[in-house]
Amino acid sequence: MNPTLSRVRELASRVAKHAEEIEQRRGLPDDLVDDLRAAGCFRMFAPASHGGDQLDLPDVLAVLEELARADAATSWTVGQVALSHLIVRCGPAAALDEVFADGADTLVAGAVAPKGRARTGDDGWRVTGRWPFVTGCPRAAWFYLNCVLVSGRSVPVGPDGAPATRILFVPARDVRVLDTWQVLGLRGTASHDVTVDDARVPEHLAVAPQDDDAAHRIAQSSLIIGAVAVGLADGALTDLVRLAADGKRPALSARRLADSPVFLDRLGEAQTMHRAARALLYAEAAEATTAPDSASPGGRARLRAAAAQVTSLCAQVVDATYTLSGGTGVYDTSPLQRRMRDMRTATQHFVAGRDSYATLGALAVDEETSAGPR
């Protein structure tokens, strides 16, 4: 039983009615944020030790899918809060006490990309940097920000030759938001740039992203993007079916769209592609929480590759719905136009890139090579 999902299903129609307003104002309205908080959307991955629900991964994905059917920007924003809580949970108990001092619904935002520099000292770190794509930053009380470590005039490197990094937890009072989010889609996520200028961060407010626990949770979080894509694509299919059922007749056509064999063929193909994407998403989510090797490098690579494939399939579904809508889809008033722009913005996220496929393939070849002849 997932009570958060039940509450979100009751809220979904209200979210959908807000979709155009959310896009225009480039952020969620206050009353909707209050509704989402009341529904439990901002505590799904918060630790049970600090009053959070600490739901299983498949339950969180189901909530995000439901929200994305109504509005992708709302779902993306909620998903990034969940991701933030997942990362904060990797920190020591003292960090959790500080971040969740005001309750499990504390809004946290951040960036995994190491765009800052943290100078080591006796009392922790001094942090400076600028991070893009920080979803929900105007409302965040805390930030997780990944930084390259600097010691003196040198940058320590790990065994793989990459610079050593730390994810540091920084309170909002030390972070400045820059209004940079003028974009194609997902406009309502308020994913502006943020800057920090020589802020002091105590040693306990940190996580090493290379640690097994953190690396596994960051890999798990890639499925959050996939869940938004699945819900978004399902919403687009619903919009298209409704358009056809309402009697749309393409220009210069003697038949309604719903009577066109070509339309029906492509609609059925898109529906089937969506089912495949959804099945992969939840199969990987279940394995990520139960399979013994899910935290291994191979398990993490499978998660990332699955998220990329789910997002790619859903993008093809949304592209098909937009194309099949014909001239109706080009207007700003068309939900299919907004869904297309949201989807194509989501595909620019690094989670949707092809690097994860190469990583997975390389691990498979290395494993076969090390096994030797059979």
C-alpha positions in Angstrom: 0.0 0.0 0.0 1.4 3.4 -1.0 -0.7 6.1 0.7 1.3 8.9 -1.0 0.3 7.6 -4.4 -3.3 7.5 -3.3 -3.2 11.1 -2.2 -1.4 12.2 -5.4 -4.0 10.5 -7.6 -6.6 12.7 -5.8 -4.4 15.7 -6.4 -3.5 15.0 -10.1 -6.4 16.9 -11.7 -5.5 20.0 -9.7 -1.8 19.7 -10.9 -3.0 19.4 -14.5 -5.1 22.5 -14.2 -2.0 24.4 -12.9 0.3 23.2 -15.8 0.1 26.3 -18.0 0.4 28.6 -15.0 3.5 26.6 -13.8 5.1 27.0 -17.2 4.3 30.8 -17.4 5.6 31.6 -13.9 8.6 29.2 -14.2 7.9 27.6 -10.9 5.3 26.0 -8.8 2.7 28.2 -7.2 2.6 28.4 -3.4 -0.7 26.7 -2.9 0.4 23.7 -5.1 3.6 23.4 -3.1 1.5 23.2 0.1 -0.8 20.5 -1.5 2.3 18.5 -2.5 3.7 18.8 0.9 0.4 17.7 2.5 0.3 14.7 0.2 3.7 13.6 1.4 5.6 14.3 -1.8 8.5 16.0 -0.1 9.2 13.3 2.4 9.2 10.1 0.3 12.9 9.4 0.6 13.5 11.4 3.9 15.0 9.1 6.6 12.5 7.4 8.9 14.9 8.3 11.8 14.0 11.9 11.2 10.2 11.5 10.5 10.4 10.7 6.8 8.5 8.0 5.0 11.7 6.4 3.5 9.7 4.6 0.8 11.0 1.9 -1.4 12.3 3.0 -4.9 9.4 1.5 -6.9 6.8 3.4 -4.7 8.6 6.7 -5.3 8.7 6.1 -9.0 5.0 5.4 -9.1 4.3 8.7 -7.5 6.5 10.6 -9.9 4.9 8.7 -12.9 1.4 9.8 -11.7 2.5 13.4 -11.3 4.1 13.5 -14.7 0.9 12.4 -16.4 -0.5 15.7 -15.1 2.6 17.9 -15.4 6.2 17.0 -16.1 7.7 20.0 -14.3 5.8 19.3 -11.1 7.0 15.7 -11.2 10.6 16.6 -12.0 10.7 19.1 -9.1 9.3 16.5 -6.6 11.7 13.9 -8.0 14.7 16.2 -7.5 13.7 16.7 -3.8 13.6 12.9 -3.5 17.0 12.6 -5.1 18.4 15.2 -2.7 17.1 13.4 0.3 18.5 10.1 -1.0 22.0 11.8 -1.2 21.7 13.5 2.2 20.9 10.1 3.8 24.4 9.0 2.8 25.8 11.6 5.2 26.7 11.0 8.9 24.0 11.2 11.6 25.2 14.8 12.5 24.5 15.9 8.9 21.0 14.4 9.0 20.3 16.1 12.3 21.2 19.5 10.8 19.6 19.2 7.4 16.3 17.8 8.8 16.2 20.0 11.9 13.0 21.6 10.7 11.4 18.3 9.7 11.3 15.6 7.0 9.6 17.9 4.5 12.7 20.1 4.2 13.3 21.1 0.6 16.8 20.3 -0.6 18.2 21.0 -4.1 21.6 20.5 -5.6 23.9 19.3 -8.4 25.9 16.1 -8.8 28.2 17.7 -11.4 31.4 18.9 -9.6 31.3 22.6 -10.6 32.7 24.0 -7.3 36.1 23.9 -5.5 36.5 23.1 -1.9 39.7 24.0 -0.1 40.6 21.8 2.8 41.4 23.2 6.2 41.4 22.3 9.9 37.8 23.2 10.3 36.3 21.6 7.2 36.1 23.2 3.7 35.9 26.6 2.1 33.5 26.3 -0.9 33.3 28.5 -4.0 31.6 27.7 -7.3 28.7 28.0 -9.7 26.4 25.1 -10.4 23.8 25.0 -13.2 20.5 23.1 -13.5 19.7 23.2 -9.7 16.0 22.3 -9.8 13.8 24.0 -7.2 16.6 26.2 -5.9 14.4 29.3 -5.1 12.6 27.3 -2.4 15.4 25.2 -1.1 16.5 25.4 2.6 19.6 23.3 1.9 21.8 22.4 -1.1 24.0 19.5 -1.9 26.8 20.7 -4.1 29.6 18.6 -5.6 33.1 20.1 -5.4 36.6 19.2 -6.6 38.9 19.1 -3.5 41.8 21.5 -3.4 44.7 21.1 -1.0 47.2 24.0 -1.0 47.9 24.5 -4.7 47.2 20.9 -5.8 44.1 18.9 -6.7 44.2 15.3 -5.2 43.4 12.6 -7.6 41.9 9.1 -7.1 43.3 5.7 -8.3 41.5 6.3 -11.6 43.3 9.7 -12.1 40.1 11.7 -11.7 40.1 14.6 -9.2 38.8 13.8 -5.7 35.4 15.3 -5.0 33.0 15.8 -2.1 29.3 16.5 -2.0 28.9 19.2 0.6 25.7 20.3 2.3 25.3 24.0 2.3 22.5 26.1 3.9 20.5 28.4 1.7 21.8 31.5 3.5 25.2 30.8 1.9 23.8 30.3 -1.6 22.8 32.8 -4.2 20.3 32.0 -7.0 20.9 33.4 -10.5 17.9 33.8 -12.7 19.1 31.7 -15.7 16.3 29.3 -16.4 15.1 30.6 -19.8 14.7 27.3 -21.7 12.8 25.1 -24.2 10.8 23.0 -21.7 10.4 22.0 -18.1 10.2 25.7 -17.5 8.3 25.2 -14.2 11.2 23.4 -12.5 13.0 26.7 -11.7 16.4 25.0 -12.4 18.5 28.1 -12.2 22.2 28.4 -11.6 23.4 28.9 -8.0 26.7 30.3 -6.7 28.6 30.1 -3.4 31.4 32.5 -2.5 33.9 31.2 0.0 31.4 29.6 2.4 32.6 27.6 5.3 31.3 24.0 5.5 32.0 21.9 8.6 33.6 18.5 8.0 30.5 16.5 9.0 28.4 18.1 6.2 29.9 16.0 3.5 29.6 12.8 1.4 32.2 11.2 -0.8 30.3 10.4 -4.1 32.8 7.6 -4.8 31.7 5.7 -1.6 29.8 2.6 -2.5 26.6 3.7 -0.7 26.6 7.1 -2.3 27.5 5.8 -5.8 24.7 3.2 -5.6 22.1 5.8 -4.5 23.1 8.2 -7.2 22.8 5.4 -9.7 19.4 4.5 -8.4 18.3 8.1 -8.7 18.8 7.9 -12.5 15.5 6.0 -12.6 13.8 9.2 -11.3 14.3 10.7 -14.7 12.9 7.6 -16.3 9.8 7.7 -14.1 9.1 11.3 -15.2 9.5 10.3 -18.8 7.1 7.4 -18.5 4.4 9.5 -16.9 5.0 12.3 -19.4 4.7 9.9 -22.4 1.5 8.3 -20.9 0.0 11.8 -20.6 0.9 12.6 -24.2 -0.8 9.4 -25.4 -3.9 10.2 -23.4 -4.0 13.7 -25.0 -3.6 12.3 -28.5 -6.4 9.7 -28.0 -8.7 12.4 -26.7 -7.9 14.6 -29.7 -8.8 11.7 -32.1 -11.9 10.7 -30.2 -13.1 14.4 -30.3 -13.4 14.1 -34.0 -10.2 15.8 -35.3 -10.2 15.7 -39.1 -6.8 16.4 -40.8 -6.8 19.2 -43.4 -7.8 18.0 -46.9 -8.7 14.6 -45.5 -12.0 12.8 -46.2 -11.9 10.9 -43.0 -11.5 11.6 -39.3 -8.1 11.0 -37.6 -9.6 8.1 -35.6 -10.6 6.4 -38.9 -7.1 6.6 -40.5 -5.3 3.2 -40.7 -1.9 5.0 -40.6 -2.8 6.9 -37.5 -4.1 3.8 -35.7 -1.0 1.8 -36.7 1.4 4.5 -35.3 -0.7 5.0 -32.2 -0.7 1.3 -31.4 3.1 1.2 -32.0 3.6 4.1 -29.6 1.4 2.5 -26.9 3.4 -0.7 -27.1 6.7 1.2 -27.0 5.5 3.0 -23.9 4.6 -0.3 -22.2 8.1 -1.6 -22.9 9.6 1.5 -21.4 7.4 1.2 -18.3 8.1 -2.5 -17.8 11.9 -1.9 -18.0 11.7 1.0 -15.5 10.0 -1.1 -12.8 12.0 -4.2 -13.5 15.2 -2.3 -12.9 13.7 -0.6 -9.8 12.8 -3.9 -8.3 16.2 -5.4 -9.0 17.9 -2.3 -7.6 16.4 -2.9 -4.2 16.6 -6.7 -4.1 19.4 -8.1 -6.3 22.6 -8.9 -4.4 24.9 -7.3 -7.0 22.8 -4.2 -7.6 25.4 -2.0 -5.8 28.3 -3.4 -7.8 29.8 -1.4 -10.7 27.9 -3.6 -13.1 24.6 -3.1 -11.2 25.1 0.6 -11.2 25.9 0.6 -15.0 22.7 -1.4 -15.7 20.6 1.1 -13.8 22.0 4.0 -15.7 21.7 2.3 -19.1 18.1 1.3 -18.2 17.3 4.9 -17.4 18.8 6.1 -20.7 16.8 3.5 -22.6 13.5 4.3 -20.8 13.9 8.0 -21.5 14.8 7.4 -25.2 11.8 5.1 -25.8 9.5 7.7 -24.1 11.0 10.5 -26.2 10.1 8.5 -29.3 6.5 8.0 -28.0 6.1 11.8 -27.3 7.6 12.7 -30.7 5.0 10.4 -32.3 2.1 11.9 -30.5 3.2 15.4 -31.4 3.6 14.5 -35.1 0.3 12.7 -35.2 -1.5 15.7 -33.7 -0.8 17.6 -36.9 -1.3 21.3 -37.0 -3.2 21.3 -33.7 0.0 20.5 -31.9 1.9 23.6 -32.9 -0.2 26.0 -30.8 1.0 27.1 -27.4 -2.5 26.1 -26.1 -1.8 22.4 -27.1 -0.7 20.2 -24.2 1.1 18.0 -26.7 3.3 20.9 -27.7 4.3 21.5 -24.0 4.8 17.8 -23.5 7.1 17.6 -26.5 9.2 20.5 -25.3 9.3 19.1 -21.8 10.4 15.7 -23.1 13.1 17.1 -25.4 14.4 19.1 -22.5 14.6 15.9 -20.4 16.5 14.1 -23.0 19.3 16.7 -22.7 20.0 15.5 -19.1 23.2 13.5 -18.8 21.2 10.5 -17.5 19.7 10.2 -21.0 23.1 10.2 -22.7 24.7 7.2 -24.4 27.8 7.0 -22.2 26.1 4.5 -19.9 25.7 2.0 -22.7 29.4 2.1 -23.4 30.2 1.6 -19.7 27.9 -1.4 -19.5 29.3 -2.9 -22.6 32.9 -2.4 -21.4 32.1 -4.2 -18.1 30.6 -7.1 -20.0 33.7 -7.4 -22.2 36.1 -7.1 -19.2 34.2 -9.8 -17.3 34.3 -12.2 -20.3 38.0 -11.5 -20.8 38.9 -12.1 -17.2 36.9 -15.4 -17.2 39.2 -16.8 -19.8 38.4 -19.8 -22.2 35.6 -22.1 -21.2 
